[in-house]
């Protein structure tokens, strides 16, 4: 280790001691100051020598590895059988299922579809196709509109969610993913305050989530809410306040760091949400843009991301998203390279998950 590396490591140790002393004496740090100090003293990838070895030791202590999975959303040109064979051959063992394949096209973002063609037998056959290829199905993407202002539309979307939970039950899958949804009335001028942040919407969304909680209880399921900085779930703190108010073991969080990168740093996301996180999306985003991209194509510090995941949520899968046939191999390689740099192995998930 060079002189700079030694000084950096000593400074981190000193900072850690100062944080502990100050916290025990008078708790005078503001929340933001505390976050900064914890960031300086916590596991940090990208250092050299002994500091890098410390990162690896912490990551391995926290976890025997991380599960790497992939979303089927970007493979709409594949049949389920063809996709299962390809992903298995590529080394995956876990998927997040979206009903977007050529022989199961039953999904529409921020909306709903007719699921009457998904008989129990067909659901079981789709799930078995993946399991026969050695792929566990962690969860199913729903992503309907939960904040539609029209009661009739909202109730129809909740009925669709209920039907999706039944589909998942036939497949042996009991975890479902959704965002809050988006609504824009193009027939009137845009409101001064976006709908997502109007006063009446918070209690309405709480009431809607409680209805979802009831549906989840009926089906023995969980619903994971995914934040996005241009939506109702706009920040890590806002999501935390939401799930804290709901206080249900069936309503948890999917964290996609790329969706909050504009407003929160990685450390704050995990410090706010770690107790509720049950899935992670591994994609990317450039600062000051709205469009997500594949892992490695944006500004996410993936070494930091995987170190925090190993420390705070070691049992949670990282699901590659915003990938398709042309780029999923590169995205997977980027994620695995970050894990190797931090001394984190890839965990093999059992195919009995959610059966």
CORQUIDA-V267136 format. One record per residue. SS is DSSP state (hx for helix, st for strand, lp for the rest). PSI is psi as a letter, one per 30 degrees, with the letter a starting at -180 (999 if undefined). BURIAL is I if it has 24 or more other ideal C-beta (glycine too) atoms within 12 Angstrom, else O. Layout:
# CORQUIDA-V267136
((SS | PSI | BURIAL) (SS | PSI | BURIAL))
This chain:
# CORQUIDA-V267136
((lp | k | O) (lp | l | O) (hx | e | O) (hx | e | O) (hx | e | O) (hx | e | O) (hx | e | O) (hx | e | I) (hx | e | I) (hx | e | O) (hx | e | O) (hx | e | I) (hx | e | O) (hx | e | O) (hx | e | I) (hx | e | O) (hx | e | O) (hx | e | O) (hx | e | I) (hx | e | O) (hx | e | O) (hx | e | O) (hx | e | O) (hx | f | O) (hx | e | O) (lp | f | O) (lp | h | O) (lp | f | O) (lp | k | O) (lp | l | O) (hx | e | O) (hx | e | O) (hx | e | O) (hx | e | I) (hx | e | I) (hx | e | O) (hx | e | I) (hx | e | I) (hx | e | I) (hx | e | I) (hx | f | I) (lp | a | I) (lp | k | I) (lp | j | I) (lp | l | I) (lp | f | O) (lp | l | I) (lp | l | O) (hx | b | O) (hx | e | O) (hx | e | I) (hx | e | I) (hx | e | O) (hx | e | I) (hx | e | I) (hx | e | I) (hx | e | O) (hx | e | I) (hx | e | I) (hx | e | I) (hx | e | O) (hx | f | I) (lp | k | I) (lp | g | O) (lp | l | I) (st | k | I) (lp | k | I) (st | j | I) (st | a | I) (st | k | I) (st | k | I) (lp | g | I) (lp | e | I) (lp | g | I) (lp | h | I) (lp | f | I) (lp | f | O) (lp | l | I) (lp | l | O) (hx | e | I) (hx | e | O) (hx | e | O) (hx | e | I) (hx | e | I) (hx | e | O) (hx | e | I) (hx | e | I) (hx | e | I) (hx | f | O) (lp | f | I) (lp | g | I) (lp | l | I) (lp | f | I) (st | k | I) (st | l | I) (st | j | I) (st | k | I) (lp | k | I) (lp | i | I) (st | g | I) (st | l | I) (lp | f | O) (lp | g | O) (st | h | I) (st | i | I) (lp | g | I) (lp | k | I) (lp | k | O) (lp | k | O) (lp | g | I) (lp | b | O) (lp | l | I) (lp | l | I) (lp | j | O) (lp | g | I) (lp | f | O) (lp | f | O) (lp | i | I) (lp | l | O) (hx | e | O) (hx | e | O) (hx | e | O) (hx | e | I) (hx | e | O) (hx | e | O) (hx | e | I) (hx | e | I) (hx | e | O) (hx | e | I) (hx | e | I) (hx | e | I) (hx | f | O) (lp | g | I) (lp | g | I) (lp | k | I) (st | k | I) (st | j | I) (st | e | I) (st | l | I) (st | k | I) (st | k | I) (lp | d | I) (lp | h | I) (lp | a | I) (lp | j | I) (lp | f | I) (lp | g | I) (lp | k | I) (lp | f | I) (lp | k | O) (hx | e | O) (hx | e | O) (hx | e | O) (hx | e | I) (hx | e | O) (hx | e | O) (hx | e | I) (hx | e | I) (hx | e | O) (hx | e | I) (hx | e | I) (hx | e | I) (hx | e | I) (hx | e | I) (hx | e | I) (hx | e | I) (hx | e | I) (hx | e | I) (hx | e | I) (hx | f | I) (hx | f | I) (lp | g | I) (lp | k | I) (lp | g | I) (st | k | I) (st | k | I) (st | k | I) (st | l | I) (lp | a | I) (lp | e | I) (lp | l | I) (lp | k | I) (lp | k | I) (lp | k | O) (lp | j | O) (lp | f | O) (lp | f | O) (lp | l | O) (lp | l | O) (lp | k | O) (lp | l | O) (lp | e | O) (lp | k | O) (lp | k | O) (hx | e | I) (hx | f | I) (hx | g | O) (lp | k | O) (hx | e | O) (hx | f | O) (hx | e | I) (hx | e | I) (hx | e | O) (hx | e | I) (hx | e | I) (hx | e | I) (hx | e | O) (hx | e | I) (hx | e | I) (hx | e | I) (hx | e | I) (hx | e | I) (hx | e | I) (hx | e | O) (hx | e | I) (hx | e | I) (hx | e | O) (hx | e | O) (hx | g | I) (lp | h | O) (lp | l | I) (st | k | I) (st | k | I) (st | k | I) (st | k | I) (st | k | I) (lp | l | I) (lp | k | I) (lp | f | I) (lp | h | I) (lp | a | I) (lp | e | I) (lp | i | I) (lp | f | I) (lp | l | I) (hx | e | I) (hx | e | I) (hx | e | I) (hx | e | I) (hx | e | I) (hx | e | I) (hx | e | I) (hx | f | I) (hx | e | O) (hx | e | O) (hx | e | I) (lp | h | O) (lp | k | I) (lp | f | O) (lp | f | I) (st | j | I) (st | a | I) (st | k | I) (st | k | I) (st | k | I) (st | j | I) (hx | e | I) (hx | f | I) (hx | f | I) (hx | g | I) (lp | e | I) (lp | f | I) (lp | f | I) (lp | k | I) (lp | l | I) (hx | e | I) (hx | e | I) (hx | e | I) (hx | e | I) (hx | e | I) (hx | e | I) (hx | e | I) (hx | f | I) (hx | e | I) (hx | f | O) (hx | f | I) (st | k | I) (st | g | I) (st | l | I) (st | k | I) (st | k | I) (st | i | I) (lp | a | I) (st | l | I) (st | k | I) (lp | k | O) (lp | k | O) (lp | g | O) (lp | l | O) (lp | f | O) (lp | k | O) (st | l | I) (st | l | I) (lp | l | I) (lp | k | I) (lp | f | I) (lp | g | O) (lp | b | I) (lp | g | I) (lp | k | I) (lp | j | I) (hx | f | I) (hx | e | I) (hx | e | I) (hx | e | I) (hx | e | I) (hx | e | I) (hx | e | I) (hx | e | I) (hx | e | I) (hx | e | I) (hx | e | I) (lp | h | I) (lp | f | I) (lp | g | O) (lp | k | I) (lp | k | I) (st | j | I) (st | j | I) (st | k | I) (lp | l | I) (lp | h | I) (lp | l | I) (lp | a | I) (lp | e | O) (lp | f | O) (lp | g | I) (hx | e | I) (hx | e | I) (hx | e | O) (hx | e | I) (hx | e | I) (hx | e | O) (hx | e | I) (hx | e | I) (hx | e | I) (hx | e | O) (hx | e | I) (hx | e | I) (hx | e | I) (hx | f | I) (lp | g | I) (lp | g | I) (lp | j | I) (lp | l | O) (st | k | I) (lp | k | I) (lp | j | O) (lp | k | I) (lp | k | O) (lp | g | I) (lp | f | O) (lp | k | I) (lp | g | I) (lp | 999 | O))
